[in-house]
Amino acid sequence: MAQHTLEVIVENSPGVLARVAGLFARRAYNIERLSVGPTSNPETSKMEIVVNLEGHALEQVIAQLDKLINVIAIKEILHNAPQTVIHDTQPDYQN
């Protein structure tokens, strides 16, 4: 399985990390690496989540993350491309 990196912009509020981690735990998916830090906007934080998921499982996690009310944006960072590509996974509508 290949590693996939998801960059998730979330509201900077208590409990958001627990909700995101709980989403993975409920589906019995392992988070390989997780880092959270501030953004230039004090109201948001950036999470980088590395997972070993493929196909439908990866799509399902992205769709479920998008349903969380505290999630603002999700991007998949593709490292295997000739240059690092950021694939915006957000649908055309707002949450």
C-alpha positions in Angstrom: 0.0 0.0 0.0 1.2 3.5 -0.8 1.2 6.3 1.7 -1.1 9.2 1.1 -0.7 12.6 2.7 -3.9 14.6 3.5 -3.6 18.3 4.3 -6.7 19.2 6.3 -7.5 22.8 7.3 -9.7 22.8 10.4 -11.3 25.3 12.8 -9.0 26.0 15.7 -11.3 24.9 18.5 -11.2 22.3 21.3 -12.1 18.7 20.4 -11.4 18.9 16.6 -8.3 16.6 16.8 -10.3 14.1 18.8 -13.1 14.1 16.2 -10.7 13.6 13.4 -8.8 10.8 15.2 -12.1 9.2 16.2 -13.2 9.0 12.6 -10.2 6.9 11.8 -10.6 4.8 14.9 -14.2 4.0 14.2 -13.2 2.6 10.8 -10.2 0.8 12.2 -7.8 2.7 10.0 -4.4 3.5 11.3 -2.9 7.0 11.1 0.8 6.6 10.2 1.8 10.1 11.0 0.0 13.2 12.2 1.1 16.7 12.7 -1.0 19.8 13.7 0.1 23.4 13.6 -1.2 26.9 13.4 -1.8 28.8 10.1 -1.5 32.5 9.5 -5.2 32.7 10.4 -5.6 32.3 14.2 -9.0 30.8 13.7 -7.7 27.8 11.8 -5.1 25.0 12.1 -3.5 22.7 9.5 -3.4 18.9 10.0 -1.1 16.7 7.9 -2.3 13.2 8.1 -0.4 10.3 6.5 -2.3 7.1 6.0 -1.7 3.7 4.3 -5.1 3.5 2.5 -6.0 2.8 -1.2 -9.0 3.2 -3.4 -12.4 3.1 -1.8 -11.1 3.3 1.7 -9.1 6.5 1.0 -12.1 8.0 -0.8 -14.4 7.0 2.1 -12.0 8.7 4.7 -11.9 11.9 2.6 -15.7 11.9 2.2 -16.2 11.4 5.9 -13.6 14.1 6.8 -15.5 16.5 4.6 -18.7 15.8 6.5 -17.1 16.9 9.8 -18.4 20.4 10.6 -15.0 21.7 11.8 -13.2 20.7 8.6 -12.8 23.6 6.2 -10.6 22.2 3.4 -9.0 18.9 2.4 -6.1 18.4 -0.1 -4.2 15.3 -1.0 -0.5 15.9 -1.5 0.9 13.6 -4.2 4.6 13.0 -3.7 5.1 10.4 -6.5 4.5 12.9 -9.3 7.5 14.5 -11.1 6.9 17.5 -8.8 4.9 17.7 -5.7 1.2 18.1 -6.7 -1.6 19.2 -4.5 -4.9 17.6 -5.5 -7.8 19.5 -4.0 -10.3 16.9 -2.8 -13.0 19.3 -2.0 -16.3 19.1 -3.9 -17.5 22.2 -5.8 -19.9 23.2 -3.0 -19.2 24.6 0.5 -19.9 22.6 3.7 
